[in-house]
């Protein structure tokens, strides 16, 4: 579309605004086109120069071969130039040259007047629609000087073109080549018109797609600094100016190969310029403030902020102050340097540089102060928000801009606040579940279980029952007792986990408590076929704890060792004091493969022996850990191959 418009405009300029010239360009006869007339005028112009100049090159005329016949004679100088063996003859009747057959078109200059003859009839070259008016006017203007006119007064020039142009096998015929080129102009322009209509149709039917494309282009161009866009815009304008300056396409004959190439170059330059500034326009319309905000200064500032983020907050603030001090110092020194140079030399550029550097330093100071004020304000908001959390407000969120110095602190504080809110909610939910569980166990299990145990006792007291019935009663008694212990364990664990268990803290001797527990369980230990090795100090190891609950912990751990130790192996119980702590350890070798982790075995209702070949509820270790922790101690488990180790830590009493 642009090419059609610009080439048509150039043709009009060349013809002096004559629209008829546009029609002639698509004529079937090459000799009707402005290109043919312009080329003939150029050849004729070369002959006029040759008439008055020395050593004029006429090679391109010779390259035309039989397509061109020329004859030049200067009677004043005796110069004769021709590419035919015949002498110039004039018709007695018309006074025009007599030419061979096949050359009905020629230009003739008799020393005063130029005539164009076509098929024996003179052409009115002064008519605007002839296509010759502007060409011959320029031609005669070039030789209108007094010296040139006097030199041409005795000159006769004839330039004839063959009716049917042929390819010259001995040289490049511009006539022939141009005729071939002009012959394809019409279909090419027709194709361009069709493509233009298709593009317009696509534009009308794909406007939404175009809008999406515009946004995509704006997103792409928005990645570049405005300084780069300004520089590229300036370079595009320079490129357009250079192309317009170097291409004299308005002075070329329309639709010649040179004209088309030059017009194409200008069209491409205009398209590039138009597309670039269209891109800048949609960039501005879509990105708005970001169009100006994405610049070198802000990029450097953002880069520095990312650099700051690598350091702790306090260190980053100090580095910012140091950086400002260093930058302002350097700017001040250079500003003074340029100022002194301008005073000494009177150089205005140095003075301007001094002002720019000083203004930059002032800008950095003002920007730093605004940032500092914003940071102080944000710190106040953080302090106020912490006060809200302190008073139990877990719903209000602290909102700060992403570029704020306290933004990450606000995010972390909001995360902590959310975590606390979730923790409180989960804690309350857990407490409700524990209370419900304890209530259900107490009413739904404990009461009927008491009745079952009572009836089993009554059955056991019956006399005269068969032996196998007594065996059944004994098994029922064992299982009901186990169920009773399980319910009691669950009851104790729930109370311990919900922090609702009453504590009777007192100073006690942990070494003595271990001996007492071992004594209470002497019967089970003796029947276990296990060897217990105690390494307990003879002196008292005083801690502050609940003796009853700690005894329960030791009973659970020793009972666990009795159940799961390898028969005939040894169980080690050690008690040492170090760094103000009393550390009790119980180690045994398992009678099964321990393919679990300490965290797994600490889960409720999880047993190490998955076969469940031994009595147990899977709550012993959980109860032991809970009781240890509420008594002020630390509970840990270590598994090393078949070695199972439990460690209890308590602070020594002062």
Secondary structure, DSSP 4 states (H G I P E B T S, - for coil): -HHHHHHHHHHHHHTTS-THHHHHTT-SSGGGSHHHHHHHHHHHHHHHHHHHSSS---HHHHTTGGGEEEEEEETTTTEEEESSSSPP-B-TTT-PBP--TT--EEEEE-SS-EEEEETTEE--TTSGGGS-HHHHHHHHHHT-SHHHHHHHTTEEEEEEE-SS----TTS--HHHHHHHHHHTHHHHHHHHHHHHHHHHHHHHHTHHHHHHHHHHHHHHHTTS-HHHHHHHHHHHHHHHHHHHHH--GGGSPTTSHHHHHHHHHHHHHHHHHHHHHHHHHHHHHHHTHHHHHSSHHHHHHHHHHHHHTTS-HHHHHHHHHHHHHHHHHHHHHHHHHHHHHHHHH--HHHHHHHHHHHHHHHHHHHHHHHHHHHHHHHHHHHHHHHHHHHTT--S------TTSTTHHHHHHHHHHHHHHHHHHHHHHHHHHHHHHHHHHIIIIIIHHHHHHHHHHHHHHH-SS--HHHHHHHHHHHHHHHHHHHHHHHHHHHHHHHTT-----EEEEEHHHHHHHHHHHTHHHHHHTT-EEEEE--SS--EEEEEHHHHHHHHHHHHHHHHHHBPTT-EEEEEEEEETTEEEEEEEEEBSS---S-HHHHTSTT--S-TT--S---S-HHHHHHHHHHHTT-EEEEEEETTEEEEEEEEEBP-
